[in-house]
Amino acid sequence: MKKILLATIIVLSILAACKKIENPPQDDGFSNGVITGEDLKMCSCCGGFYINIDTARYRFYGIPDSLHFSLQNAVYPIPVKLKWKMKDNPCGKMSDLIVVLQIKKR
């Protein structure tokens, strides 16, 4: 009986610790974010830039040239407003990748 109770507590603890990554808010479509720097890790599923949106940290690989927003020689952190969506992670792990649709400095 103790083993069943212990197993139940462990499973419930693991489930409670899981966090679902939400899509951006849909009110005006813009989220407040802060670009905090580059992901300099050297692996096949690394790279890009880190951005904090609300209480979560995401990564994105770049900004479309048509948006006229450059990260060349950037000084971090950069407060921004952006429209974004989640991107499937080709590495199969929980995705922290987003696609930037629109962005502007705050």
WOQUI-V140346 format. One record per backbone hydrogen bond with DSSP energy under -1.0 kcal/mol. NH is the residue of the N-H (numbers start at 1). CO is the residue of the C=O. E is the energy in kcal/mol with one decimal. If there is no record, write none. Layout:
nh=NH co=CO e=E
nh=NH co=CO e=E
This chain:
nh=5 co=1 e=-2.2
nh=6 co=2 e=-2.7
nh=7 co=3 e=-2.5
nh=8 co=4 e=-2.4
nh=9 co=5 e=-2.3
nh=10 co=6 e=-2.3
nh=11 co=7 e=-2.4
nh=12 co=8 e=-2.5
nh=13 co=9 e=-2.2
nh=14 co=10 e=-2.2
nh=15 co=11 e=-2.5
nh=16 co=12 e=-2.2
nh=17 co=13 e=-1.4
nh=31 co=82 e=-2.9
nh=33 co=80 e=-2.9
nh=34 co=52 e=-2.0
nh=35 co=78 e=-2.6
nh=36 co=50 e=-1.7
nh=39 co=48 e=-2.6
nh=46 co=43 e=-1.4
nh=49 co=60 e=-2.9
nh=50 co=37 e=-3.4
nh=51 co=58 e=-2.4
nh=52 co=34 e=-2.6
nh=53 co=56 e=-2.5
nh=56 co=53 e=-2.3
nh=58 co=51 e=-3.1
nh=59 co=96 e=-3.0
nh=60 co=49 e=-1.9
nh=67 co=64 e=-2.1
nh=68 co=65 e=-1.7
nh=74 co=71 e=-1.4
nh=78 co=35 e=-2.2
nh=80 co=33 e=-3.2
nh=81 co=104 e=-2.9
nh=82 co=31 e=-2.3
nh=83 co=102 e=-2.3
nh=85 co=99 e=-1.6
nh=87 co=97 e=-2.4
nh=92 co=89 e=-1.7
nh=98 co=59 e=-2.4
nh=99 co=85 e=-2.7
nh=101 co=83 e=-2.8
nh=102 co=83 e=-1.6
nh=104 co=81 e=-2.2
nh=106 co=79 e=-2.3
